[in-house]
Amino acid sequence: MVVPVTLGVSIADAAPTRDGKPNVIVIFTDDQGYNDLGCFGSPNIKTPNVDRLAAEGRRYTSFYSACSVCSPSRAALLTGCYPKRVGLHQHVLFPQSKTGLHPDEVTIADHLKSAGYATACVGKWHLGHHKETLPTSNGFDSYYGIPYSNDMNHPDNKRKTKMRSDELWKDQSTAVTGWNTPLVQNEEIIELPVDQRTITRRYTDRAIEFITENKDQPFFLYLPHSMPHIPLYVPEDVYDADPQNAYKCVIEHIDAEVGRLVDTVRELGLAEDTVIIYTSDNGPWLQFKNHGGSAFPLRAGKGTTFEGGQRVPCVMWAPGRIPAGTSTNAFATNMDLLPTIAAVTGTPLTSDRQVDGVDLTPTFTSDDSPRKEFVYYSAHGALEGIRMGDWKYMRKVPRALKNKKGTPQKPQIFLFNLADDLEEQTNLASDDPERVKQMQARMEELDREITQNARPVWRKKADS
């Protein structure tokens, strides 16, 4: 559903800075679960720096990624669209993939660059590694990072290590001996393999350089960390040799680096001129146990359309714009960041293309969200559910159409009231068949519109 963008002028006017153009920093972690921050209830992971952002800002407890895996989620965040609308809904891209985010799409970086912002992407891209699909072709002045997941190898994703996760953690030298993952600067590989032990810290170093160099003009920094996606690595000075503490160690390292970044913003006197958004691309990779996180109290995790797969932690911090120490259950998604950033920066979106995001600035001070519905697509792009208000309907069709006996597989039908059953344990489908029917029809209607108006993905030409 397309909702007109509201500019939220009263909020922007409450703290006028730099001609109404605050800096914007989006910190996007990889596979961090709903429960994997202190401020979201983690019993053992200590995240004082993100917790401080929450204490000085606002927690979003009903915030969704548009998909439960990497590439579709990132496409949604940057374009404000369902991944299917931009052709990036069918799982993730690999080093041998010949598609990517079309450079004709308008990303957050494109939008802010046209308004005079300096723009940089520092971290994991995963929207295409070909020149035409890299950040520098999608609105970013510069790029420094890993072009796909850190468990993928250049150039064909072959010869990957077969060691178990605990073994990899115990032997941190496998960061360079076990993987052939590239580090890219702008459009060139500058390190192969990248030393993944230091990559989180080096991302922060580069981000701090960018902020410092552009402190006198508005800037947009997109900082998508490669971790805690497996394999997990940290610098020697923060390493805990016990593999049972691997995930905890990585999250706490990311938190410390967030602290360094935010300290820079404060020291440069930019706190009241800056908006920081911290969130994750999808839920935790539960199959990796102590190398994956927790979505507690949500059901399931990465790769699923249950809440644990797509409801993620989110903190928004903007002194003078967002009230400190607050929390909201307002319905929101990462698609909504583009129109929200447009509103906060006073840079209206153009009307030449459809977006699916809504402006969340009303939720800075209210629990009433302009988002009323959200369609769920599986990790492989199948239409699988819809949330309307507090109600969530799911129709899950097994990917294998027949079971081992050759019997046709029946779809599983679920209906949950998330206000009463956040854990998705009580299936109400048989109790309310009329609601099931209505939600199925609305889900199909929205998907039909998205499909009919989908824009082309970029494809590599056969001779290039």
MARKOL-205260 format. One record per residue (C-alpha): chain; x, y, z. Coordinates in steps of 0.05 Angstrom, whole numbers, plus 32768, in hexadecimal, padded with zeros to 4 digits. Layout:
residues N
   unit     c1     c2     c3
      A      X      Y      Z
...
This chain:
residues 464
   unit     c1     c2     c3
      A   8000   8000   8000
      A   801B   8045   7FEE
      A   800F   807B   8022
      A   801E   80C5   8013
      A   805B   80DE   8037
      A   804D   8110   806F
      A   8087   813F   807A
      A   807F   8146   80C6
      A   8091   818F   80C3
      A   8080   819D   810C
      A   80B3   8169   8123
      A   80E9   8181   80F5
      A   80DC   81C9   8109
      A   80E3   81B7   8153
      A   812E   81B3   814A
      A   8142   81D9   810C
      A   818A   81CB   80F9
      A   81B4   81D3   80BA
      A   8179   81EF   8094
      A   814F   81B5   80AD
      A   817F   8180   8093
      A   8199   8154   80CC
      A   81CC   811F   80C1
      A   81B2   80D8   80BB
      A   81D5   8098   80D2
      A   81B6   8054   80C7
      A   81D9   801A   80EC
      A   81C1   7FD8   80D0
      A   81DA   7F97   80F0
      A   81D5   7F53   80CF
      A   81AC   7F1B   80EF
      A   81A5   7F3D   8133
      A   8168   7F23   8157
      A   8130   7F48   817A
      A   814B   7F36   81BF
      A   8194   7F45   81B0
      A   819B   7F89   81D1
      A   8199   7F9B   821A
      A   8162   7FCD   820D
      A   8139   7F96   81EB
      A   8140   7F67   8226
      A   817E   7F3E   821A
      A   8190   7F1C   825B
      A   81DA   7F13   824C
      A   81F0   7F41   8213
      A   8209   7F85   822C
      A   81FC   7FBE   81FB
      A   8204   7FFF   8223
      A   820F   802B   81E6
      A   81D1   8017   81C0
      A   81AC   8016   8202
      A   81C1   805F   820B
      A   81A6   8070   81C7
      A   8164   8050   81DD
      A   8166   8076   821F
      A   816F   80B7   81F9
      A   8140   80A3   81C1
      A   8108   8073   81B0
      A   8102   8028   81AC
      A   80D6   800B   8175
      A   80BB   7FC8   818D
      A   808F   7FB8   8150
      A   80C2   7FC6   811A
      A   80C9   7F97   80DF
      A   80FB   7F86   80A9
      A   80D9   7F7E   8066
      A   80F7   7F39   805F
      A   8119   7F04   808A
      A   815A   7F01   8062
      A   8190   7F32   804D
      A   8188   7F4C   8005
      A   813D   7F57   8005
      A   8140   7F7A   8048
      A   8177   7FAA   8031
      A   8152   7FBA   7FF1
      A   8114   7FCC   8019
      A   8139   7FF9   804A
      A   815D   8021   8014
      A   8123   8028   7FE2
      A   80E7   802B   8010
      A   80C7   7FF2   7FE8
      A   80B3   7FAB   7FF1
      A   80ED   7F82   7FD4
      A   80BE   7F65   7F9F
      A   80B1   7FAB   7F84
      A   80FB   7FB3   7F74
      A   8107   7F6B   7F5E
      A   8131   7F55   7F98
      A   8102   7F27   7FBE
      A   811B   7EE2   7FAB
      A   814D   7ED2   7FE2
      A   8193   7EF0   7FE4
      A   81C9   7F02   7FB2
      A   8209   7ED9   7FAC
      A   824E   7EE7   7F8E
      A   8238   7EC4   7F4E
      A   81F5   7EEA   7F4A
      A   81EA   7F15   7F0C
      A   81B5   7F43   7F28
      A   81B2   7F7C   7F5A
      A   8190   7FBC   7F6F
      A   8180   7FE4   7F31
      A   81A5   8027   7F2F
      A   8165   8048   7F18
      A   8146   803B   7F5C
      A   8145   8076   7F8C
      A   8168   8064   7FCD
      A   816C   808C   800D
      A   81B2   809F   7FF5
      A   8198   80B6   7FB1
      A   8162   80DF   7FD3
      A   818F   8101   8005
      A   81C8   810B   7FD4
      A   8199   8133   7FA7
      A   818B   815F   7FE4
      A   81D5   816F   7FEE
      A   81E9   8138   801E
      A   822C   8115   801F
      A   821E   80CA   801E
      A   8246   808C   8031
      A   8239   8042   8037
      A   8268   801E   8067
      A   825B   7FD4   8070
      A   8236   7F9A   8051
      A   8211   7FAB   8011
      A   81F3   7F6B   7FF6
      A   81CB   7F8B   7FBE
      A   81F9   7F78   7F85
      A   8245   7F77   7F7E
      A   8248   7F8D   7F35
      A   825D   7FD5   7F29
      A   8218   7FE9   7F12
      A   81F9   7FD1   7F53
      A   822C   7FE7   7F87
      A   821E   8021   7FB7
      A   8243   8052   7F8B
      A   820E   8046   7F55
      A   81D6   804D   7F87
      A   81DF   8092   7FA5
      A   821C   8089   7FD1
      A   825A   80B5   7FC8
      A   8286   807E   7FE4
      A   8284   8035   7FF9
      A   82B0   800B   8027
      A   829A   7FC5   803A
      A   828A   7F7D   8029
      A   825C   7F79   7FEC
      A   8235   7F3C   8004
      A   8232   7F0F   8042
      A   8272   7F01   8067
      A   826A   7EB6   805C
      A   826E   7EBE   8011
      A   82AD   7EB6   7FE8
      A   82C8   7EDC   7FAC
      A   82BD   7ED0   7F73
      A   828F   7E93   7F6E
      A   827E   7E83   7FB7
      A   82A6   7E42   7FB4
      A   82DD   7E26   7FE1
      A   82BB   7E3C   8021
      A   82D3   7E20   8063
      A   82B1   7DE3   807F
      A   82C4   7DF0   80C6
      A   828E   7DF4   80FB
      A   827C   7E37   8119
      A   829C   7E28   815C
      A   82DD   7E13   813A
      A   82DD   7E53   8111
      A   82D4   7E7C   8150
      A   830B   7E58   8176
      A   833B   7E64   813C
      A   8332   7EAD   812B
      A   8368   7EA9   80F5
      A   8333   7E88   80C9
      A   831A   7ECF   80BE
      A   834E   7ED1   8086
      A   835F   7E88   807B
      A   8319   7E6B   8077
      A   82F6   7E9E   804B
      A   8303   7EC4   800B
      A   82D5   7EFE   8019
      A   82E6   7F41   7FF8
      A   82EA   7F87   8014
      A   82D5   7FBB   7FE1
      A   82E5   8005   7FDF
      A   82B7   802A   7FAF
      A   82B9   7FF8   7F75
      A   82FB   7FD4   7F80
      A   8310   7F99   7FAC
      A   8346   7FB3   7FDA
      A   834E   7F77   8008
      A   8345   7F2D   7FF7
      A   8337   7F0C   8025
      A   831F   7F41   8055
      A   8336   7F37   809D
      A   82F2   7F2F   80BD
      A   830F   7F34   8104
      A   8316   7F7F   80FC
      A   82DF   7F8F   80CB
      A   82AC   7FAA   80FD
      A   82DF   7FD9   811A
      A   82F8   7FEF   80D5
      A   82B1   7FFE   80C0
      A   82AC   802C   80FC
      A   82EF   804C   80ED
      A   82D9   805C   80A6
      A   8295   8075   80BE
      A   82B6   80A3   80F0
      A   82E3   80BE   80BA
      A   82A6   80CD   808F
      A   8281   80F0   80C7
      A   82BE   811A   80D9
      A   82CB   812E   8091
      A   8283   8143   8087
      A   8273   8162   80CA
      A   8265   81A6   80AB
      A   8231   818C   8079
      A   81F5   815D   807D
      A   8209   8115   8073
      A   81E9   80D0   806D
      A   820F   8094   8088
      A   81F5   804E   807A
      A   821B   801E   80A7
      A   8204   7FD6   809A
      A   8231   7FAA   80C6
      A   8245   7F66   80AA
      A   8239   7F46   80ED
      A   821E   7F22   8114
      A   8214   7EFA   80D4
      A   823F   7EBC   80D9
      A   827A   7EB1   80D8
      A   8286   7ED9   8117
      A   82C8   7EFD   8124
      A   82E1   7F35   8151
      A   8323   7F59   815D
      A   8355   7F37   818B
      A   834C   7F6A   81C3
      A   8302   7F59   81CD
      A   8305   7F0F   81BD
      A   82E5   7EDC   81EC
      A   8301   7E97   81DC
      A   82C2   7E73   81F5
      A   8298   7E64   81B7
      A   825A   7E64   81E3
      A   8265   7EAF   81E9
      A   8273   7EBC   819F
      A   8232   7EDF   818E
      A   8231   7F07   81CE
      A   8279   7F1D   81C1
      A   8269   7F35   817A
      A   822B   7F5C   818F
      A   8250   7F7E   81C8
      A   8288   7F90   8198
      A   8256   7FAF   8167
      A   8239   7FD5   81A2
      A   827D   7FF0   81B6
      A   8289   8008   816F
      A   8244   8029   816E
      A   825C   804D   81AC
      A   829A   8067   8189
      A   8270   807F   814F
      A   823D   80A3   817A
      A   8274   80C1   81A5
      A   8290   80E0   8166
      A   824D   80FE   8156
      A   8249   811C   819C
      A   8291   8135   819C
      A   8287   8159   815A
      A   824A   817C   8176
      A   821B   8159   8145
      A   81EC   8135   8176
      A   81B2   8165   816B
      A   81BF   8165   8121
      A   81BD   811A   8118
      A   818A   80E2   8113
      A   81A3   809B   8123
      A   817B   805D   8113
      A   8193   8019   812C
      A   8171   7FD9   8114
      A   817E   7F94   80F6
      A   8172   7F76   80B1
      A   814B   7F3A   80CB
      A   8145   7F0B   8106
      A   817A   7EDD   8123
      A   8197   7EA0   8100
      A   8180   7E70   8135
      A   819D   7E31   8116
      A   81E3   7E49   8129
      A   81D1   7E48   8173
      A   8209   7E6B   819A
      A   821E   7E8E   8159
      A   81D7   7EA8   814E
      A   81AC   7ED5   8178
      A   8168   7ED5   8199
      A   8124   7EEE   8183
      A   8104   7EE2   81C8
      A   80CA   7EE5   81D3
      A   80BB   7EE0   8189
      A   80B0   7EA0   8161
      A   80E7   7E85   8132
      A   811D   7EB0   8111
      A   8142   7EC1   80D1
      A   8124   7EA4   8092
      A   80DD   7EA1   80AC
      A   80A1   7ECF   80AA
      A   8091   7EC2   80F3
      A   809E   7EFE   811F
      A   80E4   7EE7   8132
      A   80F9   7EEA   80E9
      A   80E4   7F31   80DA
      A   80D4   7F58   811A
      A   8117   7F77   812C
      A   8132   7FA7   8161
      A   8131   7FF0   814D
      A   814A   802E   8171
      A   8141   8075   8157
      A   816A   80AE   8175
      A   8162   80F7   8163
      A   816A   8129   819C
      A   8137   8161   8195
      A   810C   8138   8165
      A   8100   80F6   8188
      A   80EF   80F7   81D3
      A   8122   80D4   81FF
      A   8115   8094   8226
      A   80D7   8081   8200
      A   80BD   8042   81DF
      A   8086   8034   81AC
      A   8062   7FF8   8191
      A   8050   801F   8152
      A   804D   7FF3   8115
      A   808A   8002   80E9
      A   80B9   7FE3   80B6
      A   80FD   7FF0   8098
      A   80D9   8005   8057
      A   80C1   8041   807F
      A   8106   805E   808A
      A   810B   8080   8046
      A   80CC   80AA   804D
      A   80DB   80B6   8096
      A   8121   80D0   8087
      A   8104   80FA   804F
      A   80D4   8119   8081
      A   8107   8125   80B7
      A   8138   8145   8086
      A   8102   8170   8066
      A   8111   8152   8021
      A   80CF   813B   8002
      A   80CE   80FC   7FDA
      A   80C0   8103   7F90
      A   807F   80E6   7F75
      A   809D   80C3   7F38
      A   80A0   807E   7F58
      A   8078   8054   7F88
      A   8092   8044   7FCD
      A   8073   8018   8003
      A   8090   803B   803F
      A   806B   806D   806B
      A   8084   80AA   8091
      A   808F   8095   80DA
      A   809B   80DA   80F7
      A   8056   80D9   8119
      A   806F   809D   8141
      A   80A7   80C6   815F
      A   8074   80DE   8192
      A   8039   80AF   8189
      A   8029   8065   8186
      A   7FF8   8071   814D
      A   801C   805C   810D
      A   8009   806E   80C6
      A   801B   8027   80B3
      A   7FDD   7FFB   80B7
      A   7FF2   7FBD   8090
      A   8030   7F96   807A
      A   8038   7F5C   804A
      A   8068   7F23   805B
      A   8090   7F01   8024
      A   80BA   7EC3   8032
      A   8105   7EC2   802D
      A   80FC   7EA8   7FE6
      A   80C8   7EDC   7FD3
      A   8088   7EB5   7FDB
      A   804A   7EDB   7FF3
      A   8040   7EC1   803A
      A   8019   7EF0   8067
      A   7FFE   7F33   807B
      A   7FF8   7F5B   80BB
      A   7FBD   7F8A   80C2
      A   7FBD   7FB0   8103
      A   7FC8   7F7C   813A
      A   7FB2   7F42   810E
      A   7FE3   7F17   80E8
      A   7FCE   7EE4   80B4
      A   7FFE   7EB2   8095
      A   7FF5   7E80   805D
      A   8035   7E57   8059
      A   803C   7E29   801D
      A   8073   7DF5   8024
      A   80AA   7DFF   7FF0
      A   80A7   7DB4   7FE3
      A   8062   7DAC   7FC2
      A   805F   7D62   7FD6
      A   8075   7D3C   8013
      A   80A0   7CFD   8012
      A   8064   7CD2   8002
      A   8052   7CFE   7FC7
      A   8015   7D1B   7FE8
      A   8007   7D64   7FD7
      A   801B   7D93   800F
      A   7FE4   7DBE   802C
      A   7FF2   7E07   803F
      A   7FF5   7E18   8089
      A   7FC5   7E4E   809D
      A   7FD3   7E7A   80DA
      A   7FAE   7EB4   80FA
      A   7FCC   7ED7   8136
      A   7FB8   7F14   815F
      A   7FFC   7F32   816E
      A   7FE1   7F5F   81A5
      A   7FCF   7F22   81CE
      A   7FFF   7EEF   81B1
      A   8041   7F0D   819E
      A   8060   7EC7   81A2
      A   8031   7EAD   816B
      A   801C   7E70   8192
      A   7FD0   7E74   818B
      A   7FB7   7E68   8145
      A   7F71   7E87   813E
      A   7F66   7E76   80F5
      A   7F30   7E43   8102
      A   7F0C   7E73   8132
      A   7F07   7EAD   8101
      A   7F00   7E94   80BA
      A   7EE2   7ED6   80A2
      A   7F20   7EFD   80B8
      A   7F4C   7EC9   8097
      A   7F26   7ED2   8056
      A   7F29   7F1E   8059
      A   7F74   7F1F   8069
      A   7F84   7EED   8032
      A   7F5F   7F18   8000
      A   7F83   7F58   8016
      A   7FC6   7F35   8015
      A   7FBB   7F1E   7FCE
      A   7FA2   7F63   7FB9
      A   7FE0   7F86   7FD3
      A   800E   7F52   7FB4
      A   7FEB   7F59   7F72
      A   7FF7   7FA4   7F71
      A   8041   7F9C   7F84
      A   804B   7F66   7F4F
      A   8029   7F8F   7F18
      A   8052   7FCC   7F27
      A   8094   7FAB   7F36
      A   80D1   7FCD   7F19
      A   810B   7FA7   7EF8
      A   8146   7F8D   7F1E
      A   818A   7F9C   7EFE
      A   81A5   7F61   7ED6
      A   81EA   7F56   7EBB
      A   81EB   7F53   7E6F
      A   8203   7F11   7E51
      A   8240   7F31   7E30
      A   8256   7F5D   7E69
